[in-house]
């Protein structure tokens, strides 16, 4: 099974793979594409019902499976809307969290009420960052939005990973792209990483370009395009044998890290992301050497056995410290035998910040 999965991953990375398996995946992609088109048409024609919340709705999403910086973009947009004077909530599915099916309030804006296991790792992470902004989870985004409006008087909600959630009407759709190949190999699932055909870009109101992606690598279809810079940032360092990084409230996601550098440290990194290699590469300029790395499936619920194996591999490789992401941190059974550096991803529109904020104001004033 692992061998087949590895072959599929290689095919997804290559635009012109040939052979029986690519042909089979291509056939499945055509079936998938037909189903996606049929669903979109049903919503467009009113055959499937769409719902409107009594507040402004901004959706953050992408066209591909995997990380394109949607979560830091969601945090950024939620903060900008709050700075405009709006009462804001973030709505997330809470993928693989225990509260996904029934829905729940992850943060009331002052307290984080659920851990990563209940909320899902990304909503938990957002709740730790968003001071004064509520975070709710649930597969039924409309139901979560009604709870937010009725219980908290919310005036604007931000949908995390909402581009394909057509059931809920929105005022603004922001589509995120990143990476050297933001459209992958150009094929739909499972032959490639695309969730929808490229024509779906027409539904977006604006495109957000991050990382090494360029405007020439995607069809903009005349949509406004804003460039965002992404930066890996140290969140905290958890000492060996320490059971908690502290700082569980919004606004202070972790205890402030000591003003240290890792220029003389050898690191063993690990992550469970859609693109583990991206995090591995980000570690190289931070440390003296990356002596090992382990990549796991996205949203993996780490077991104590997983961590024991990681610790043994790191010690055997001569690592001074472990490193992971803040998304992974919520799924770790602490303590660990080695110190742990926890990194996050920040987003900054830099030169486009003013234009992007003006776009948000104009779009939500209509």
Secondary structure, 3 states (H helix, E strand, C coil): CHHHHHHHHHHHHCCCCCCHHHHHHHHHHHHHHHHHHHHHHHHHCCCCCCECCCCEEEEEECCECCCCCHHHHHHHHHHHHHHCCCCEEEEECCCCCCCCCCCEEEECCCCECCCHHHHCHHHHHHHHHCCCCEEEECCCHHHHHHHHHHHHCCCEEEEECCCCCCCECCCEEEEEEECCCCCCCCCECCCCCECCCHHHHHHCCEEEEECCCCHHHCCCCCCEEEEEEEEEEEEEEECCCCCCCCCCCCCCCCCCCCCCCEEEEEEEEEEECCCHHHHHHHHHCCEEEEEEEEEECCCCCCCHHHHHHHHHHHHHCCCCEEEEEHHHHCCCCCCCCCEEEEEEEEEECHHHHHHHHHHHHHHHHC
